[in-house]
């Protein structure tokens, strides 16, 4: 059964701390939630012509 996780993630391009992102995600496990969040951060950066990665993900 899927669960809703609230999350915050530190976003970085590898050289600079670019800020934080936050939201909610529905996933079957914490591992699946972390994968979905990392992919979302990468895609959000790509839409903005940046190479972002989530360097720290906190789930609530």
URUR-V492212 format. One record per pair of residues at least 24 apart in sequence whose ideal C-beta (glycine too) atoms are under 10 Angstrom apart, sorted by the first residue. I is the first residue (numbers start at 1). GAP is how many residues later the second one is. D is the distance in Angstrom with one decimal. If there is no record, write none. Layout:
BEGIN
I&GAP&D + I&GAP&D
END
This chain:
BEGIN
1&27&7.3 + 2&24&4.7 + 2&25&6.2 + 2&26&5.6 + 2&27&9.5 + 2&30&9.0 + 2&31&9.6 + 3&24&6.8 + 3&25&7.3 + 3&26&8.3 + 3&27&9.0 + 3&29&9.8 + 3&30&8.1 + 4&29&9.2 + 5&24&9.7 + 5&25&7.3 + 5&27&9.5 + 5&28&4.6 + 5&29&9.0 + 5&31&9.1 + 5&32&8.4 + 5&52&9.7 + 5&53&9.9 + 5&54&4.8 + 5&55&7.0 + 6&27&10.0 + 6&52&9.1 + 6&53&7.3 + 6&54&4.3 + 7&26&7.0 + 7&27&8.4 + 7&29&9.3 + 7&30&5.5 + 7&33&9.6 + 7&47&9.1 + 7&50&6.1 + 7&51&6.5 + 7&52&5.3 + 7&53&7.0 + 8&29&9.5 + 8&46&9.7 + 8&48&8.5 + 8&49&7.7 + 8&50&5.0 + 8&51&8.7 + 8&52&8.0 + 9&25&9.2 + 9&28&5.8 + 9&29&8.0 + 9&31&8.7 + 9&32&5.9 + 9&43&9.6 + 9&44&9.4 + 9&45&4.1 + 9&46&7.8 + 9&47&6.6 + 9&48&4.8 + 9&49&7.4 + 9&50&9.7 + 10&31&9.5 + 10&43&9.5 + 10&44&6.9 + 10&45&4.9 + 10&46&4.3 + 10&47&8.1 + 10&48&8.7 + 11&30&5.9 + 11&31&10.0 + 11&33&8.4 + 11&34&7.5 + 11&39&8.9 + 11&41&5.1 + 11&42&7.5 + 11&43&6.3 + 11&44&7.3 + 11&45&9.3 + 12&29&9.6 + 12&33&9.9 + 12&39&9.6 + 12&40&7.0 + 12&41&6.1 + 12&42&8.2 + 12&43&4.7 + 12&44&9.0 + 13&32&7.6 + 13&37&6.1 + 13&38&5.4 + 13&39&5.9 + 13&40&7.5 + 13&42&9.9 + 14&37&7.1 + 14&38&9.0 + 14&39&7.0 + 14&41&8.8 + 15&36&9.8 + 17&38&8.1 + 18&27&8.4 + 18&32&7.4 + 18&34&6.4 + 18&35&9.7 + 18&37&9.6 + 19&33&9.3 + 20&34&9.7 + 20&36&9.1 + 20&38&9.7 + 21&24&9.8 + 21&31&8.7 + 21&33&7.6 + 21&36&9.6 + 22&36&9.4 + 22&38&9.8 + 24&36&9.5 + 25&34&8.8 + 27&32&9.5 + 30&27&9.5 + 30&29&5.9 + 33&24&8.3 + 33&26&6.1 + 34&25&7.4
END
